[in-house]
Amino acid sequence: MRRLKRWTTLLPLAFLVFAGGCSVIDQVNPFSDSTPPKSESFRFPDLPVPSGLSLNSDESFIFETPGTRAGTLVYTGFKKYETTVNFYRKRMPVHGWKLINSIEKGETSMTFEKSGWSATIFIRTSYFRTRVSINIGPRGGSTEGDNIPIRPKEENIPPGRN
């Protein structure tokens, strides 16, 4: 009887110590040279984000040089779908973006442009969460009149070059 009482006391205590230790391990990375960047450092100053959405850094990607920037920013949170769509329709022009097109069917895709730049925003909702994915990059120039070589047909490609 004493053994059973001892195990019923020690087992929950051991579980709490183990569970608490795991949460500390997740927060500290001994192989990291620096602290992870705050989500604000991933934001572009001319891309508004509704309050209540958080950056998903695992799904986001940014490439930036002094002359260009490009990337995909993914934000999620508990925000109404319609409110988020209206936010981007109203706020992007305030930041100098012009709406080029919008497609809505179950989810929304909006393409905006500004001098030399393009941003496509995808908004969808599932399980009461809203997901916003923003693709941004330099806008390509017109290809009209450019001498772009035509891809050869498969039978015209020499062996070992495909």
LINJOVEN-V941196 format. One record per backbone hydrogen bond with DSSP energy under -0.5 kcal/mol. CO is the residue of the C=O (numbers start at 1). NH is the residue of the N-H. E is the energy in kcal/mol with one decimal. If there is no record, write none. Layout:
# LINJOVEN-V941196
CO_NH_E / CO_NH_E
This chain:
# LINJOVEN-V941196
1_5_-2.0 / 2_6_-2.4 / 3_7_-2.5 / 4_8_-2.2 / 5_9_-1.0 / 6_10_-2.7 / 7_11_-2.6 / 9_13_-1.1 / 10_14_-2.8 / 11_15_-2.2 / 12_16_-2.2 / 13_17_-2.0 / 14_18_-2.5 / 15_19_-2.9 / 16_20_-2.3 / 17_21_-1.9 / 18_22_-1.8 / 19_23_-1.5 / 20_24_-1.2 / 21_25_-1.8 / 22_26_-1.9 / 23_27_-0.8 / 24_28_-1.2 / 27_29_-0.5 / 28_30_-0.6 / 29_32_-1.5 / 38_41_-1.4 / 39_42_-1.5 / 40_43_-1.3 / 44_47_-1.8 / 46_48_-0.6 / 50_53_-1.4 / 52_78_-0.5 / 54_76_-2.3 / 55_57_-1.0 / 56_59_-0.9 / 56_60_-0.9 / 61_72_-2.6 / 63_70_-2.7 / 68_65_-2.9 / 70_63_-3.7 / 71_136_-2.6 / 72_61_-3.1 / 73_75_-0.5 / 73_134_-3.0 / 74_56_-3.5 / 75_132_-3.2 / 76_54_-3.0 / 77_79_-1.4 / 77_130_-3.4 / 80_84_-2.1 / 81_85_-2.3 / 82_86_-2.5 / 83_87_-2.1 / 84_88_-1.9 / 85_89_-2.0 / 86_90_-2.0 / 87_91_-3.0 / 88_92_-1.6 / 90_94_-0.6 / 91_95_-1.0 / 92_95_-1.0 / 92_97_-2.2 / 93_96_-1.7 / 98_113_-2.2 / 101_111_-2.5 / 103_109_-2.5 / 107_105_-2.3 / 108_123_-2.9 / 109_103_-2.8 / 110_121_-3.3 / 111_100_-3.4 / 111_101_-1.2 / 112_119_-2.8 / 113_98_-3.1 / 114_117_-3.0 / 116_139_-2.4 / 117_114_-2.0 / 118_137_-2.1 / 119_112_-3.4 / 120_122_-0.5 / 120_135_-2.9 / 121_110_-2.5 / 122_133_-2.5 / 123_108_-2.7 / 124_131_-3.2 / 126_129_-1.9 / 129_126_-2.3 / 130_77_-1.6 / 131_124_-2.1 / 132_75_-3.2 / 133_122_-3.0 / 133_135_-0.5 / 134_73_-2.7 / 134_136_-0.6 / 135_120_-2.7 / 136_71_-2.5 / 137_118_-2.7 / 143_146_-1.9 / 146_148_-1.5 / 147_149_-0.6 / 153_156_-1.6 / 154_157_-1.2 / 156_158_-0.5 / 158_161_-1.4
